[in-house]
């Protein structure tokens, strides 16, 4: 029988059965499947399916379609609780990842990628909503940093296993995908059975919510999604195509990212709490402008693999500061808007993702450097938007142009 527990009553549960513990368990589970898939992807599609730049662009366009349709979460949560939907989506991600190597053709890869992407994007939409509902505003930056570090730790374990055993045991893509996806699936099923259903104090609006006072948040989400695509699709692809990185070498590069994230992510959360969203996001975007311009230099100036690898690590670290965008919204939002706005924001974040990878894949065939210069321009626009965040965001003070007096929702 399903047990329903309020957040206040959940404090009397054993620590491992509290909402924060569930958030940490999910933070551990998701990256195991997703990052196992990511670590092998570029080598898998090049070696097994003979992908080129346009093919990888098409793959990522297909992968991002469910993100564009994340607004559908609003309709689903009318009938299914957010916590249940999140765990079912996590299970789908794990199951689809586990069987990825069973479908080595273009059509098979696109199909299984679509299924895993539905699980990933619907999970991420619900997870963001639950984080902002279950964490107190004053604790959110610090806890989000620790959740990011927990995800990095889980991925670290997976990557260490891949790096240490890939050549030693002669592992196949099938074995690694089955292991990574299977672990996530088992954790998701355990969480469904072991945890009560937690009830936040504010019921969520279960319809589309678009408010004028959230316009800056929407704009920053759009730019973040467009900019992220270039990193996700082409940064790793560059390391394989231009520098000939093999699976264990790509995994080693990811490993450096993870160790840095485990150490720095909690500090990033504290930095957001101390310096505020405006300063930390501004620092992130200036850093990304420099990194993307330097990526272009790798092609035009012939900089070597060590420089490219260093830029990849810096790129990944700067993206960790994006947790400030979550806390900015938490501060300005009506508590009842969190779930529907998380879905809307995910859709906005993925508008560019539907067409940008395939178009940039074609541009990549002509000039890889131009792709990264375009990303630098996007990061510069994001910096300009971040400067519109007030020092103390709150309802009624969403941008530097708004009055600090709380206003009715619009």
N, C-alpha and C positions, 0 to 999 in steps of 0.2 A: 504494500500500500504506500502511495506517495506521501511523503511528509513535507508539510509546508512550514517554513520557519522565517520569521521576520529578521531583519538585520540586527535588531536589538536583542532578540532572543538567541540569535546565532552566537552571541558572545558567551553563552553558557554551554555551547557545544565543545567537544574536545577540539584542540587547536587544529588538528588535521582535517576536521569536518567544517571549518568555518569558511566564509566566502573568500577571504584573502588566500587561504590555502588552496581553494579550487582555482582561483586565478593563477596561482603559481604552478599548479599541476598542468593547467592548459598551456601556460607559457612554456613549460618544458616539453609538452607533447607536440605542439604544432611545428616547431622548427626542425624536429627530427625528420619528419616526412618531407617538409617543404625544402629544407636545405640539403637533404640527401638527393632529392630530385634535381635541385639547382646545381649541386657540385658535379654531378655526372652529365648534366644535360648537354653542354656544348660538345664534349667528347662523344657522347652517345649519338647525337644527331649528325655529327660530321663523319664519324667512323662507320656507323651502322646505316644511316639513311642518306649520307652524302649531301647534307644541307650546305647551301651557300648563304650569303648575307641576306638575300631576298627571302629565302625559305625561313630563316630564323626570325625575320621580321614578321612573316605571316604567322608563324607559330605563336609568337608573343601577342599578336593582335587577337588571335583566337583565344589565347589564355586570358586576355583582359576583358572579353565580352561579358562574362559573369560579374565582373566588377562594375561594369557599366550598368548592369541590371540589378545591382545590389539594392536598389530602391524597392525591389520586390519583397524584401524582408518585411516591409511594413505590412503587406497583405498577409504574409505567413504568420506573423506574431499575433494576428487577430485570433488565430486558431491554435497556435503552438507557443508555449512559453519561450522566452528568449534563451533561458538556460538550456532547455531541451534542444532548441534549434541549433545553438552553438555546438553542443556536443555531437549531435547527429552530423552536422557539417564537418566537424573534426574527424569523425569516423569515416566519412566519405573521402576526405582528403587522404587519410591513411590507406584506405582500401584501393583507391585509384593509383596512388603512388606505388603500392606493392606490386601491381601488375603492369607497370609501365613498359618493361622490357618485353612483354609478351606481344607487343604490337609495334614492330620495328619499321613499318611502312609509313609513308607520309600521312595517309588517311588514318591509320591506327594511332599514330602519335598525336595527331590533331584531336581525335575523339577522346582518348584517355586524358589528354591535357585539359580538354573542356570539362570533363567530370571532376578531375582533381581541382580545377580552378573554381568550380561551383562550391566545392567544399571549403577551399581556402578563403574565398572572398566573402561567403556568407558567414563563415566562422569569424573572420576578422571584423566584419560589420557588427556582429552581436557582441564579440569580445570587447570592442571599444566602448560600446554602450554599457555593458556590465561593469567595466572598469570605472567609468565616470559615475555610475549610479552607486556602486558599492564602496568606492574610496571617498574619504572626506576631502574637501577642497584643499585644506591645509596639508594633508598627507599625500595628495596625489602626485606632485612632482617627484618626491622621494621614492614612493612606492612604484611609480612607473619606471623609474631608473632601475630599481631592483628587479622588476619583472623583465626588463630588457636584458639585464645581466643573467637572469635565470635561463632565458631562452638561449643566450649565448653559451652558457655552460652545457646545456643539453646538446646543442649543435657541436660544441667542442668534442664531446664524447664520441659523437657519430663520425666527425671528421678524423679524429685520432684513429678510430678503428679502420676507416677507409685508407688513410695514409699508411698505416702500419701493415695492413693485411692485404691491400690490393695486389701488390706484386709478390709478397711473401707466399700467399696462399693461392695466387692466380685467380682472384675473385672475378666473377662475371657481373655484368650489369644486372642480370636477373636476380642474382643472390643479394646484391646490395639493395636494390629497390624493394625486394620482398622483406628484407630485414628492417629497413627504415620505415616503410609504410606500415608494416605489421606492428611495430612497437607503438606507433601513434594510434592505430586502431584499437589495440588492447587497452591503452590508457584511457581512450575515449569511452569504451564500454565500461571500464571500471568506474569512471567518474559518473556515468549515468546511474549505476547501481548503488554506489557508496554514499552519494551526497543527497541531502534533502533539497527541496526546491526553495531557494531564497527569495524573499519578497522585499523589494525596496519600498521605502515609505511613500514615494510619489508614483502613482500609476502613470504609465506612459501613454501619450497620445498615439493612437493606432491609425493614423492617416497621414497623408503627405503634408509635411510642414515646410514652408518656405517663408522666411521672415526677412523683411528689408534690413532689419538691424543686424542680421548675420552676414551681410553682403561681403564684408572683408574676409570672413572665415571661408565663405564659398570661393572667393577669388584665389585665396592662398591655397586651398585644396586643389583647385584646377591647375595652378602652376606647379604645385608639388607633384601631381600625377604626371604631367607632361615631362617634367625634368627627371623624375625617377625612372621613366621608361628608358631613357638613354643610358643611364647607369645599369639598370637591370639587364637590358637586352644586349648592349654593345660593349660594355667595359670588359666583362668576362670573355665575350666572344673574341675581342681583340687579343687577349692574352693567348688564346688557343690558335687563332688564325694567323696572327703576325709573328708571334714568338714561339709557337709550337709547344705550348704547355701541355703536358699529359695529365691524366686524372689525378695522380698523387701530387703533382706540382700545383695544380689548381687548388686541390684540397689543402695543401700546405699554406697557400696564400690566404685561403679562407680561415685557416687556423690562426694565423697572425691577427686577422680581424677579430676573431672571437676572443682571444686572450685580451686584446686591447679593449674590447667592449665589456668584458667581465670586470676589468679594473676600472674603466672610465665611466660606464653607464650610470652607476650610482652617483658618481660625482657630477655627471651631466644633470641628473635629477635635482641634486642639491643646487647646482648652478642656476637652473630655471627658477627654483624657489628663492634664491638670493638675488639674482640680477633681473628677474622678470622675463616675460616672454619676448618683449620687443628686442632687448639687447641680445639674448641668446639666439633668437632666430636671425637677427641681423648678422651676428658673427658666423652662423652656419652658412648663410647665403654668400657672404663675401668670400668665405673659404671655398665654397663650391665654384664660384666664378674663377678663382685662381686655379683650382684643380682641373676644371674642364678646359681652360685655356692651355694648361700644361699638357693635357691629353693630346690636344691638337699639335703641340710641339713635338710629341713623340713621333708623329708622322712627318711633319714638315722639316724638322731639324734633325731627325734621325736619332733622337735620344734612345738609350738602350732599355733592356728589359728590367734592370734594377730600378730605374726611374719610373717606368710604367707600373711596376709592382708597388712601389712606395706611394704613388698617386692613388692606386686602387685602395690601399689601406686608409689613406687620408679621406678619400671619397666616402668610404663606408662609415668612418667615424663621424664625419660631419652630418650624415643622415641620421645618426642617433639623436641629435638635438631636436629632431622633428617632434619629439614628445611634447615640446612646448606648444605646438599647435593644438594638441588635445587639451592641455590645461588652460589655454586661452579660451577655448570654447566652453569648457566647464565653468569658467568664471563669468561668462556673459550670458549663459543659457538659462532659460526657464527649465527647472528640473524635469518637467513633464515632456520637454522637447528632445531629450537626449537620445532616445531610441530612434524616433523617426528622422532626426537630423543626422544621426550616425549613418543611416541608410542613404539619405539624400547626399551627404558629403562624400560617401564612397562612390556613388554614381558620378558626381561632379569630378571627383579625383580621377575617374577612369574615362571621361569623355575623350580626352586626347589619346588615351591608351588604345582605343578601338582602331584609330586610323594612323597614329603616329609611327608605331613600329614598322608597319609594312611600307610606308612612304620613306621613312628614314633608311630602311633596308635597301631600297632602290638608290637613295643618295649615297649610301655606304659603298655601293659598287663603283660610284664615280669618285667620291672623295670622303674617306673615313674621317679626316680631320674636320671637314665641314660639319659633320654630325656633332662633334664635341664643341665646336665654336657656337653652334646653335644652342646647345645646352647651357653654355656660359651666359648667353643672352637671356635665357629663361631664368637663370639664377639671379641675374641682375634685376629683372622685373620683380622677382620674389622679394629681393632686398627692399625695393621701393615700397612694396605692399607692407612688409614688416614694420617699416618706419611709421605706418599709420596706426599701429597698435598703441593705445595710451599706456602710460606708466602703470596705472592701476585699473585694468579692465574690470568691468562689472556691468550688470544690466543697466542700460541707459548711458553707459560710457564705453561703448564697443569700439569706437575709433577716436582719433584725436579731434575729429570734427563734431563728435556727439557731446551732448550735455551730460554732466555727471549725475544729474537727477534721474532716478529710475523712471522709466516710461512704460506705458502699456505695450504689450507685444504687438508687433505689426507684421 
